[in-house]
Structures are given as C-alpha cells and as structure tokens.
Amino acid sequence: MKIIDTYKAGRYVSLILSEKLPFNKVSVDGLIYTAVLVYEAKNEIAIIYDGKSDFKGKEISFLLE
C-alpha cells in the first residue's frame, strides 16, 4: 500500500492511501504512529506529526496490537 497524497491540518498530517485502512497503528520509515480515520474521505487517515516530511510516495505498514 502507498501514500498517494498528503495535506497538513494543524498538528495532523492527512495521508491519502491507495487502499482502505485495515488497522489503527501504522509505520512509515520505521516510526510508528496512531492512525485516525477521516470519515469524510475514502482511504484517508490522519496522524499527529510535527516534522517536515510530506510522506508522499512512501510505503506504509499496518500493525496489529
């Protein structure tokens, strides 16, 4: 699964995914984030992130907890 687009909203970064979200924890570049569903959009989650990466084109992994 890939991140196909992103946008920043306050302290959240919204990640638009190539497929439906299966879990609530994700890993990008080895860092783990809690994912929040964005109910108004298909295949989109938001994570709290204060860095500068836009994540676009990166691979995303979903974690079981």
VMD Tcl script that draws the C-alpha trace (Angstrom):
set ca {
  {0.00 0.00 0.00}
  {1.27 3.50 -0.82}
  {0.58 7.02 0.35}
  {-0.70 8.73 -2.79}
  {-1.18 12.26 -1.42}
  {-0.95 14.28 1.82}
  {-2.02 17.56 3.34}
  {-1.41 19.23 6.72}
  {-4.24 20.35 9.00}
  {-2.99 21.86 12.27}
  {-0.92 19.26 14.10}
  {-2.22 16.44 11.88}
  {-0.96 15.21 8.55}
  {-3.66 13.58 6.46}
  {-2.43 10.60 4.42}
  {-4.50 9.56 1.41}
  {-3.90 5.86 0.82}
  {-4.09 3.64 -2.22}
  {-6.35 1.18 -0.32}
  {-8.75 1.01 2.64}
  {-7.24 1.29 6.14}
  {-7.14 -2.12 7.88}
  {-5.67 -1.19 11.32}
  {-5.16 1.77 13.68}
  {-1.34 1.77 14.05}
  {0.91 2.50 11.09}
  {4.63 2.57 10.41}
  {6.34 4.89 7.92}
  {10.14 4.93 7.65}
  {10.36 2.76 10.80}
  {8.41 5.19 13.01}
  {5.06 4.13 14.50}
  {2.02 6.44 14.51}
  {-1.55 6.08 15.74}
  {-3.89 6.49 12.80}
  {-7.23 8.30 12.97}
  {-9.85 7.66 10.29}
  {-11.02 10.66 8.29}
  {-14.68 9.80 7.82}
  {-15.45 12.31 5.08}
  {-12.93 10.79 2.66}
  {-12.25 7.37 1.19}
  {-8.91 5.66 2.01}
  {-7.69 8.51 4.21}
  {-6.19 8.62 7.70}
  {-4.61 11.34 9.81}
  {-1.62 11.10 12.16}
  {-0.14 13.57 14.64}
  {3.15 14.70 13.11}
  {5.22 17.84 13.65}
  {8.05 17.06 11.22}
  {8.66 18.31 7.70}
  {8.22 15.15 5.56}
  {5.11 15.06 3.40}
  {5.22 11.21 3.20}
  {4.02 11.18 -0.43}
  {5.18 8.07 -2.34}
  {6.39 6.26 0.80}
  {5.35 2.74 1.77}
  {3.06 2.41 4.79}
  {2.74 -0.67 7.01}
  {-0.15 -1.53 9.32}
  {0.50 -3.02 12.76}
  {-1.56 -5.42 14.86}
  {-1.96 -4.54 18.54}
}
mol new
graphics top color blue
foreach p $ca { graphics top sphere $p radius 0.5 }
foreach p [lrange $ca 0 end-1] q [lrange $ca 1 end] { graphics top cylinder $p $q radius 0.2 }
display resetview
